[in-house]
Amino acid sequence: MKEKISNILSKYVEVYGFVSTSEYLEKRRSLNIEDSFKYLGNLDKYKTIITLGISYPSEELKYKGKGYGILSRYSYNLDYHTVFKVILESITKELINEGIKCHGSVDISDIDERYASYLANMGFLGKNQFLINKKYGSYLYLATILIDQEIKEDIGKLDSCGDCRICIDACPSNALDDGFNAELCISSFTQAKKEFSNEEIGYLKTMVYGCDICQKVCPKNLGINFKIHNEFEPSGIENINLVELLEMSNNEYSNKYGENASSWRGPLVIKRNALCLLGNQDIKSAIPIIKKSMDKYSNVLWYNKTALKVINLLERK
C-alpha cells in the first residue's frame, strides 16, 4: 500500500513524508505549547498523517522604490492555498479510488504542518521555525492528508542549524533572540488586525506584507531557486503603489488582489501596512489621503490609531 500511495504522491508534489497520528499526537502534546494546535481534534480517527510539500522560487522582483511596497516572496501571484487545494483534490480522489479513507487540508487544520513534516522526516525545524528541506530549503508550501491506513515512516538523518545564528542576528525585531516570538515577528504582525506601536511602524520600509529576511540570509537556502509551478511566478501585482492602494474600494482591491495570499485578512490589514511605508518613506503628500482613509474607516480603531501615528511621524519630519 505504501508503494501505491507513494506513486500517487510523486505525481503531484515535490516532497512528502509519513508520520503516525499516534506519534504526532504524543509528541505534539509533550511540547506543552499554548497555541491553536493544542486542540488536536479527531485525529485519532485516522492512522497516518501524510505531509506534503510543493516548492516556490526564491528569486525576488526588483523593488520599484519610493512610493511602492513589495509583497513577501511566498505571496507572489496565485494564493498557494488555491494551488494546493487543487492538488489535494487530485490526490484524495486517487486515494479514495484505492479504498483509502482520507481528508486533506492546507494551512487551516488541527495539524501543525511544520512539526508534522519534521516528524515525517521531510526536513528539520530551523531556528527561524521554518521547515528546512535538504533539496528545497525553506521554500516549501506545506499541506497534510489524513488516511485510515497505517504507513511506516521513512527514517533518515536530518540536518540541523548547528551553531549558526545568522537568522537570529539578521532579524530586525529580535523575534528569534529567545526561541521564536510570534508577537515580535514582522511577518506575523503585518497580518494581524491591530494597532501598531511606533517601533512596529518603523520596521516597515519596503515590504508591505510579510518578511523574507530570515529565509534570505539562511545558508541552507543558498542557490535554491526552483521554478516548478508557474502559479508562483510574478504576475505584476507584487510591487504595490501605496497611494493607489489606499484609495482603492473594497471591490477594486478584491478584483486586483483577491486571488493573492496577501488578501486573506482583507484590505484594511495591508492598507494599514501601507500607511507605515508612506511614513517611513517620508511621503508627506500622502497626508490628505491618509486622513481621508481615516474618515472612511472611522469605526476601525486599530487602523485609525496607526494612521494617526503615521501622520504625526510625517509632520515631525
C-alpha positions as CSV (number, residue, x, y, z in Angstrom):
1,M,0.0,0.0,0.0
2,K,2.8,2.4,0.8
3,E,4.2,2.0,-2.7
4,K,0.9,2.7,-4.3
5,I,0.4,5.8,-2.2
6,S,4.0,7.0,-2.9
7,N,3.4,6.6,-6.6
8,I,0.3,8.8,-6.4
9,L,2.0,11.5,-4.3
10,S,5.0,11.6,-6.6
11,K,2.8,12.7,-9.5
12,Y,1.7,15.9,-7.7
13,V,4.2,17.1,-5.1
14,E,8.0,17.6,-4.8
15,V,8.4,16.1,-1.3
16,Y,6.2,14.0,1.1
17,G,6.5,12.0,4.2
18,F,4.5,9.9,6.7
19,V,4.1,10.0,10.4
20,S,1.6,8.0,12.5
21,T,-1.1,10.1,14.1
22,S,-0.3,8.5,17.5
23,E,3.3,9.6,17.3
24,Y,2.3,13.1,16.2
25,L,-0.3,13.4,19.0
26,E,2.1,12.2,21.7
27,K,5.0,14.4,20.6
28,R,2.9,17.5,19.9
29,R,1.2,17.3,23.3
30,S,4.6,16.8,25.0
31,L,5.7,20.3,23.8
32,N,3.1,21.9,26.1
33,I,2.7,24.8,23.8
34,E,-0.4,27.1,24.2
35,D,-1.3,27.7,20.6
36,S,-4.0,27.0,18.1
37,F,-2.8,23.4,17.7
38,K,-3.3,22.4,21.3
39,Y,-6.9,21.4,20.3
40,L,-6.0,18.2,18.4
41,G,-9.5,17.4,17.2
42,N,-10.4,13.9,16.0
43,L,-7.0,12.9,14.6
44,D,-7.2,9.6,16.4
45,K,-9.9,8.5,13.8
46,Y,-7.0,8.2,11.3
47,K,-3.8,6.2,11.5
48,T,-1.3,8.2,9.4
49,I,-0.6,11.8,8.5
50,I,0.9,12.3,5.0
51,T,2.9,15.6,4.9
52,L,3.3,17.3,1.5
53,G,5.5,20.0,0.1
54,I,5.5,22.0,-3.1
55,S,8.3,24.4,-3.9
56,Y,8.3,28.0,-4.8
57,P,11.1,30.2,-6.2
58,S,13.3,32.4,-4.0
59,E,14.1,34.9,-6.7
60,E,12.6,38.3,-6.0
61,L,11.4,41.1,-8.2
62,K,13.3,44.3,-8.3
63,Y,11.8,46.8,-5.8
64,K,10.4,49.8,-7.7
65,G,11.4,52.2,-5.0
66,K,9.9,55.1,-3.1
67,G,6.1,55.2,-3.1
68,Y,5.8,51.4,-3.5
69,G,5.7,48.4,-1.2
70,I,6.6,44.9,-2.3
71,L,5.0,41.6,-1.2
72,S,6.8,38.8,0.6
73,R,8.1,36.2,-1.9
74,Y,5.7,33.5,-0.7
75,S,2.7,35.6,-1.7
76,Y,3.7,36.2,-5.4
77,N,0.9,35.6,-7.9
78,L,-1.7,33.0,-7.0
79,D,-2.5,32.1,-3.4
80,Y,-0.8,28.8,-2.6
81,H,-3.9,27.7,-0.7
82,T,-5.8,27.7,-4.0
83,V,-3.0,25.8,-5.8
84,F,-2.6,23.2,-3.1
85,K,-6.4,22.7,-2.8
86,V,-6.5,21.5,-6.5
87,I,-3.5,19.2,-5.8
88,L,-5.1,17.8,-2.7
89,E,-8.4,17.2,-4.6
90,S,-6.5,15.2,-7.2
91,I,-4.5,13.2,-4.7
92,T,-7.5,12.4,-2.4
93,K,-9.6,11.3,-5.5
94,E,-6.9,8.7,-6.3
95,L,-6.6,7.6,-2.7
96,I,-10.3,7.1,-2.5
97,N,-10.3,5.0,-5.7
98,E,-7.8,2.8,-3.8
99,G,-10.3,2.3,-1.0
100,I,-8.5,4.7,1.4
101,K,-10.5,7.0,3.7
102,C,-8.7,10.4,3.7
103,H,-9.0,14.1,4.5
104,G,-6.7,16.7,3.0
105,S,-6.1,20.3,4.3
106,V,-3.7,23.2,3.7
107,D,-2.9,25.6,6.5
108,I,-6.3,25.7,8.2
109,S,-6.5,22.5,10.2
110,D,-5.8,21.0,13.6
111,I,-2.4,19.8,12.5
112,D,0.8,21.7,13.0
113,E,2.1,21.2,9.4
114,R,5.7,22.2,10.1
115,Y,6.0,20.0,13.2
116,A,4.3,17.0,11.5
117,S,6.6,17.4,8.4
118,Y,9.6,17.4,10.7
119,L,8.4,14.2,12.4
120,A,7.8,12.7,8.9
121,N,11.5,13.4,8.1
122,M,10.8,15.9,5.4
123,G,13.2,18.4,6.9
124,F,14.4,19.9,10.2
125,L,13.0,22.9,12.0
126,G,15.3,25.8,11.8
127,K,15.9,28.4,14.4
128,N,13.5,30.7,12.5
129,Q,10.9,27.9,12.8
130,F,10.8,27.2,9.1
131,L,10.9,23.6,7.9
132,I,14.2,23.3,6.0
133,N,14.4,20.5,3.4
134,K,17.8,19.3,2.1
135,K,16.9,19.9,-1.5
136,Y,14.3,22.8,-1.5
137,G,15.4,24.6,1.6
138,S,12.7,26.5,3.4
139,Y,11.0,27.5,0.1
140,L,8.1,25.0,0.5
141,Y,4.4,25.3,1.0
142,L,3.0,22.6,3.2
143,A,-0.2,20.6,3.4
144,T,-1.4,17.3,5.0
145,I,-3.6,14.4,4.3
146,L,-5.0,12.1,7.0
147,I,-5.6,8.5,6.0
148,D,-7.0,5.4,7.7
149,Q,-4.1,3.2,6.6
150,E,-1.0,2.5,8.8
151,I,2.1,3.5,6.8
152,K,5.6,3.2,8.2
153,E,7.5,6.4,8.1
154,D,10.9,6.7,6.3
155,I,13.7,7.1,8.7
156,G,16.5,9.4,7.7
157,K,19.2,11.5,9.4
158,L,18.1,15.2,9.5
159,D,20.4,18.2,9.2
160,S,20.4,21.0,11.8
161,C,21.3,24.6,12.2
162,G,24.2,23.7,14.5
163,D,25.8,26.8,16.0
164,C,24.6,29.1,13.1
165,R,22.8,32.2,14.3
166,I,22.7,34.2,11.1
167,C,18.9,34.5,11.0
168,I,18.8,35.4,14.7
169,D,21.3,38.3,14.2
170,A,19.6,39.4,11.0
171,C,16.1,39.7,12.4
172,P,15.4,43.5,12.9
173,S,12.7,42.9,15.6
174,N,14.7,40.4,17.6
175,A,11.9,37.8,17.2
176,L,14.4,34.9,17.3
177,D,16.6,36.0,20.2
178,D,15.0,33.6,22.7
179,G,13.4,31.0,20.5
180,F,10.6,32.2,18.3
181,N,8.4,35.1,19.5
182,A,5.4,35.4,17.1
183,E,4.4,38.8,18.6
184,L,7.8,40.3,17.5
185,C,7.8,38.6,14.1
186,I,7.4,41.1,11.4
187,S,5.7,38.6,9.1
188,S,3.2,37.7,11.8
189,F,2.3,41.2,12.9
190,T,1.9,42.5,9.3
191,Q,-1.0,40.0,9.1
192,A,-2.6,41.0,12.4
193,K,-5.6,43.2,12.8
194,K,-4.1,45.5,15.5
195,E,-2.8,48.9,16.2
196,F,0.9,49.2,15.6
197,S,3.4,50.6,18.1
198,N,5.8,53.3,16.8
199,E,8.5,50.6,16.9
200,E,6.5,48.3,14.7
201,I,5.8,51.1,12.3
202,G,9.5,51.7,12.0
203,Y,10.2,48.2,10.7
204,L,8.1,48.6,7.5
205,K,10.1,50.4,4.9
206,T,9.9,48.5,1.6
207,M,7.8,45.3,2.3
208,V,4.1,45.9,2.6
209,Y,3.2,42.3,3.6
210,G,5.3,39.6,5.3
211,C,9.1,39.5,5.8
212,D,11.7,37.4,4.0
213,I,14.8,38.3,5.9
214,C,15.4,35.1,7.9
215,Q,14.9,33.0,4.7
216,K,17.1,35.2,2.6
217,V,20.1,35.0,4.9
218,C,19.8,31.3,5.7
219,P,22.9,29.4,4.4
220,K,20.7,26.3,3.8
221,N,18.8,28.3,1.1
222,L,22.0,29.3,-0.8
223,G,21.5,28.7,-4.5
224,I,18.0,27.3,-4.2
225,N,15.5,28.7,-6.7
226,F,13.3,26.0,-8.2
227,K,10.7,27.1,-10.8
228,I,8.3,24.2,-10.9
229,H,4.9,25.8,-10.5
230,N,4.0,28.7,-12.9
231,E,1.4,29.9,-10.4
232,F,4.1,31.2,-8.2
233,E,5.9,33.3,-10.8
234,P,5.5,37.1,-10.6
235,S,2.2,38.3,-12.0
236,G,2.8,42.0,-12.0
237,I,0.9,42.9,-8.8
238,E,3.8,42.3,-6.4
239,N,5.1,45.9,-6.5
240,I,2.2,47.9,-5.0
241,N,1.6,51.6,-5.5
242,L,0.9,52.7,-1.9
243,V,-1.3,55.7,-2.5
244,E,-3.2,53.8,-5.2
245,L,-3.8,51.0,-2.6
246,L,-5.2,53.4,0.0
247,E,-7.6,54.9,-2.5
248,M,-9.0,51.5,-3.7
249,S,-12.5,50.5,-2.9
250,N,-13.0,47.0,-1.4
251,N,-14.3,45.8,-4.8
252,E,-11.2,47.2,-6.6
253,Y,-8.9,45.6,-4.1
254,S,-10.7,42.3,-4.4
255,N,-10.5,42.4,-8.2
256,K,-6.8,43.0,-8.2
257,Y,-5.5,41.1,-5.1
258,G,-8.4,38.7,-4.3
259,E,-6.5,35.6,-5.6
260,N,-3.3,36.6,-3.8
261,A,-2.2,35.1,-0.5
262,S,-1.9,38.6,1.0
263,S,-5.6,39.2,0.7
264,W,-6.7,36.6,3.2
265,R,-7.1,39.2,6.1
266,G,-8.9,41.7,3.9
267,P,-7.8,45.1,2.5
268,L,-7.5,47.0,5.8
269,V,-4.6,45.0,7.1
270,I,-2.4,45.7,4.0
271,K,-3.6,49.3,3.9
272,R,-2.5,49.7,7.5
273,N,0.9,48.4,6.5
274,A,1.0,50.8,3.5
275,L,0.5,53.7,5.9
276,C,3.7,52.7,7.7
277,L,5.7,52.6,4.5
278,L,4.4,56.0,3.5
279,G,5.5,57.4,6.9
280,N,9.0,55.8,6.7
281,Q,9.5,56.9,3.1
282,D,8.6,60.4,4.2
283,I,5.9,60.9,1.6
284,K,4.2,64.0,3.1
285,S,1.9,64.4,0.1
286,A,0.1,61.3,1.3
287,I,-1.2,63.0,4.5
288,P,-4.5,64.2,2.9
289,I,-5.1,60.7,1.5
290,I,-4.3,59.1,4.9
291,K,-6.8,61.4,6.6
292,K,-9.4,60.6,4.0
293,S,-8.9,56.9,4.7
294,M,-9.3,57.5,8.4
295,D,-12.7,59.1,7.8
296,K,-13.7,56.2,5.6
297,Y,-12.7,53.6,8.2
298,S,-13.5,55.7,11.3
299,N,-15.1,52.7,13.1
300,V,-11.9,50.7,12.9
301,L,-9.9,51.9,15.8
302,W,-6.7,49.8,15.2
303,Y,-6.5,51.3,11.7
304,N,-7.1,54.9,12.8
305,K,-4.7,54.8,15.7
306,T,-1.9,53.5,13.5
307,A,-2.8,56.1,10.8
308,L,-2.6,58.9,13.4
309,K,0.8,57.8,14.5
310,V,2.0,57.8,10.8
311,I,0.6,61.3,10.3
312,N,2.5,62.5,13.4
313,L,5.6,60.9,12.1
314,L,5.3,62.7,8.7
315,E,4.5,66.0,10.3
316,R,7.6,65.8,12.5
317,K,10.0,65.1,9.7
